[in-house]
């Protein structure tokens, strides 16, 4: 931003991150943790991407709204993020806010209800704008540009949007826009006949679940919605379509690469296949999503570990015994002792023992792969010890006797799974 308004715009903006998602489609990875706390990319958790975006955008007033099995998320925030944002003398903070009252067994009825139940924090802070973010997507974004766009357009709400294949439109809110970016129609997760982008019948303009509201509008709309017994209390299902129908100034902010103008990388990792694919995106020679760009780093926290270690290079009567990783991400503390990792994401303290071969897989913290194992296209959750000689991912009829398998054939081994 170069028009001299950067500081007032950011100082007058409060960020609310909705990080209470149960993530049922990611089960069993979400058996013991909230979706934003699921590990990603070797050393990160999913929540690290939105928090890094806030940090890189200069947003320092954040309320993190939690709900489902939040212990590991709370601990991660306390250890790795609280000291970054919490500077009371500068009016900077990162508050972890659990549900304030129980409405149903799920606590919050929807995204709008989650904000409504925490209106007290808006009334206390009195920001001019509220940026509402999800805590479960993988992307890099400069929110300050969206705030400037919102202000310049005179919008009451701005919805960040990206294009998605028309066949995936049923998973998103689909916006219809005019040439000036204003939204004149909104379909929430259309099951058929979604509106496509003009000139391209294969793509739709989808909401990213990122909303920038003028505070007074948000408070009024959320309060009215809370009194409606027939509402789903959701931004995409209720509040945004109602504002569009009322012909309020609702705008779409196009999320695009600053250099090419093409849609920037954004992934909803809400399914096991999408999660596996997004991790695999990281290990390409020319990755779709580059973690190594120093201009917009993704911050993370892991406990201290020694450097990764690769040992053995010797021919034996069992074959080549060599520790190596090819086209892989290898975190600190990993030991590859005479085994091989190919196109893998290896988290801290993973160990791959001699003659084991692991391919196209995600191994989370502390996984130990026994000698002679063969593993392909799998996600193995934390601290699981794979017995000597086990084969995973080669025969799905056998795999199903022990493990869950995704629609696209990814085998999921739960956290600390015991083996006979």
N, C-alpha and C positions, 0 to 999 in steps of 0.2 A: 504494500500500500504506500502510495507516494503523495497523497493529497493532504497530508498533515493531520488526518483525523484518526490515526491508528490508535493512539492511547485512549482517547475518550470512547471510541467504539468498543474496544476490548474491556476497558474498565466498567462499562455499563452493561456488560453481558455476563450472565450467570449460565454455567453449563450444568445440565442434569444428565447423568449417564444412567440409563436403565440397564442394570446389570444383574437382574434377578432371574434370567431365563432358565427354565428347567432343562431345555434342550433334549426333549424326549427322543428326537430322531437321532441323537448322538449316543444314545444308550448302547453299550454299557460304559462308555467313557464318562457319562454324566451320572453314573450310579452314586458316586460319593462326592460330587463337586458340581457347582453351577457351571453352565456353559462358558461364561467368560473366563473361568479359571482353568479350562482345559489347556494342557500344554500344546505348544505349536512351534514348529521350526527349530527344534532342538533346545533352545534356551529361553523361549518366550512363553507367555500365556496369552490367550486371545485378547484379554483386556489390555495388554501392553500396547497394542496398536492404536486404540482410540486415545489412551492416555498420552502416548507419545505425540499424537496429532495435536492434542490440546497444548502440550508443552511447546512444541515447535511453532504453534500458531499464536503463542503469547496469551493463552487463556489460563488464568490462575485462580479462578473461583469455581470450584467443582463440588457438586453434590452427587455422590455415587449411591444410587438406590439399589439395595440388595433385597433378596427374598429367599430363593431356593438354595438349601445346603451351602451356605455362604462362608463356612469356616475357612476353607483353604483360600478362597478369594480374599477374605478379610486379612488373613495372615500375610498373603502375598503383598497386598497394598500396604500393610503396616511395615513390613520389612523393606520393601523396595521403593515405595512411592511417597509415603507420608512426609518424609524429610525433604522431598523435592518440592512439594507444593505448600507445605504448612509453614507460612511465615506471617503470623498474626500481626506483627508490627507493620507489615506492608499490605494488610487486608488480602492476603492470599491464603487459600486453604483447599484441602481435599477432605470433605466430610464423608464418612461411611454411614449411611442412613438405613437402618433396618426398617421393616414395616412398622408403622405407628399404631395400627389397630388391625384386628382380624375381621375381614368382611366375609370371606368364605374359607374353605379349607386351603385355597390357593393364595390367600391373603389379598393380592391385588386382582381386580376384575379384568383389567386391561391396561394398555399403556397410558391412556388418559386418566384412568383411576389412580395409577401409580403417581402421576403428577399431582392430581387433585388432593390425594391424602397427604401430600407434602407441601401444600400451598403455604403453610406457615413459614417455610424457609424463604419463599419468594417475598412474602409480606415483610419479613424481617430485613432482608437484603435490599429490596426495592430496586432491582435492576430495570433498565429500560427494555432489555431483550433477554430471552431465555433460549439457549441452544440445547435441544434435546437430542441425545445420541444413544444409539444402541451400543452395548459392550461386547458384541459378538461377531464383528465383521473384520476382514483383513484388507487394509488399504492404507494409503498415505494421502492426507488432505490438509490443505491450508484453510482452516475455517475462517480466518480473517478476511479472505477474499469473498466468501459467502456472506459474511456480515456486511461488507461494503456493498455488495450487490443488492442485498435486502434493503439497505438504507437508501441507495440510489433509486430503487424501483418504487419506494414508498409502500412496500408490502406490509401486510399484517402477518402473513406467514409465508416463509419460503421453504420449499421442499427440495432437498438435493436429489437429483435424478441422474440415472445413467441408462444406457440402452442395453437390453437383454434380448436373447432370441425369443421370437413370438411363441415358440412351444413351451417356454419357461414362464410365460406371463402369469400363469395361474398361481405362482408363488409370490407375486408382488402386487402392490398398488400401481396401476397404470395411469399415467397422466396424459391428457390431451392439451396441447398448448397452442397459443397464437404466436405470431412472429415476434412479438415483444417479450415472450417468455411467460406470459400470464397463463394460468391454468383455467380452462373453461369446462373441462370434464375430468372425472376421476373414477376409475373402476378398481374396486378393491378385490384383488385375486380373482379375476374373471376366469370362469371354467371353460368358456368358449368365446370365439369371436372377439379377441382383444383388439383394441384400437392400435394400429401400427404407426410407425413414424412416417410422415408424408414422404413419398418417394422411395420408401423401402418397406415392402410388405413382410419382410422377414424379421424386423426388429420392432420392439416396443420401448417406450420411455417409462422406466420403472423408478418408483420411489426407493431410495436407499434407507429409509427409516431415519433420516436426519432432518429435523425440523427446527426452523428458527422463527420464534414467535415474538411479537411485541407483547410485553408482559401483561398489560391490561387486557389484551385480547385473549391471551391464554387463560388468565384467571377467570374471566367471564365465561368463556366457552366451556372450560373444564367444570366450572360450578354448575352451569346449566345442564351439561351432560350428566353430571352426578345425580341430578334430580329426575332423570328420565329412566323409568323402570324398564323400558324396552330397548335401551341402548346396550351395545356391547362394550361401551366405555373404552373405545379404541380410537386412536388418531386416524388410522387408515380407513376404518369401517364407518366412522361416525363424524368426527369433527371436521376433517378435511373435506369430505363430500358435502357436508352441510354448508361450510363456508363458500365452497365453489357454487353451490346452488343458490346461496344468498348473494352471489355476485360480489363478494368481497375481494380485495386485491391479494390474490394468492398466486405466487410465482414459483416457477421451477428453476432451480440453479443447476446448470449443466456441469457435471463433474467430468472434466476433460484434462488430458495431459497438457501441461503448460507449453511444451515445445511443439508437439505435433497437432494439438487440437482434437485428437482422437479420444474416445472414452478411456479414462484412466483405469488402472487395475483396481477392482473391487470384487471381493468374494464373500458371499454369504455361506459360511461353512456349517450350515445347519444340519447337514446330513453326513453320514459316514463317508459316502463316496466323495462329496464336495470337500470334506476335510482332508481326505487322503490326496485328492487331486491338487488342492492348494499347497500342501506340503511338497508334493512332487514338482510343482511349479518352481520351487525355490532352488532346485538342484540342477536345472538346465544350464548348459554352457552360457547361453544368453537368456537369463531367467525373465519370465514375464513380470515378476515382482522382485526387484533388486533390494536385498537387505543391506548391501554394501555401499549404498549411496551416502556419502558423509554429509550431504547438505540437509537431509531430513532423517536423522538416525532414529531407529526404534530402540528405546531404552528397555532394559529388563533387569530382573534381579534373580540371581541364583546364589546359593551358598558357595563359598570358596572351594575350588577343586584344583588338583594338580593338572599340568598339561596333559593332553591326549598322548597316548603311547601305542606304538605299533611294534610288535616284536616277533622274531623268528623269521628265518628265510633258509629253509633247508629241505632237501629231498629225503623222504623216508619211504619205507615200504608201503605206507598208506597214501603216498602221493606228495604233492608239494605242500609244505607247511610254512605259510607266509602270511604275516599280518598285513592287510592292506584294505584301503577304502578307495573306491573309484566313483567319481561323480556323486559324491555324498557330502552331507553336512555332518561334521564331527564336533561335538561339544567338549568342553574341558572335562577331564576325569575319565574319558573313554579309554578302555584298553582293548585293543584288538590283538589277541594273542594267538597267532597262527591261523586265524580265520579270515574270511573275506566279507566285505560289505560293498554292494554294488547298487547305486541309485537309492541310497538310504538316508534317513534323517535320524541321527543318533544323539540322544540326550545325555546329560551328565551321568557319569558312572556306569554307563553301559559296558558290558564285557562280552566279547565274542571269542569263544575258545577255539582251539585248534580244529582244523578241517571243517568247521562250520561255514556255510555259505548263506548269506542273508541278502535278498534282492528286493528292490522296490518296496521297502518297508519302513515303518516308523517305529522306533524303539524308544520308549520313554524312560525316565530316570531309573537307574538301578537295575535294568533288565539284564539278566545273565543268560546267555545262549550257550548251551552245553556242547561238548565236543561232537563233531560229526552231524550236527543238525542241518536241515535244509529248510529254509523259510523263504517264502515268496509272497509278495503282495499282502502284507499283514500289518496290523496295528497292534502292538503289544504294550499294554499299559504298565504302569510303574511297578518296579520291584518284583516282577515275575521271573521265576527261574525255570527256563525251558530245559527239560531233562535231556541227557545225552542221547543223540541219535534221533530225536523227534523230527518228523516231517510235517510241515504246515504249509498249506497253500497249493499243494500239488494234486490233491484228491479231495474235492469238496464233499463227496459223500462220506468220507472219513472225518473231515473237519467238522461237519455238522453234528457229529456225535458229541463234540466237546465245546464248540465255539459258535458264536454268531457269525453270519456271513452277510455282507451288504448286497444290495441289488446288483452291483457291478463286480462282485466276486472278491471283495476285500475281507480277509479273515480278521476277526476282532478277538484278541485274547485279553480278558478282563484283568484289572489290577490285582496283583498278588494272588493270582490263580493257583490253587494247589493242584499238584499232579500226583497220581498214584505211583 
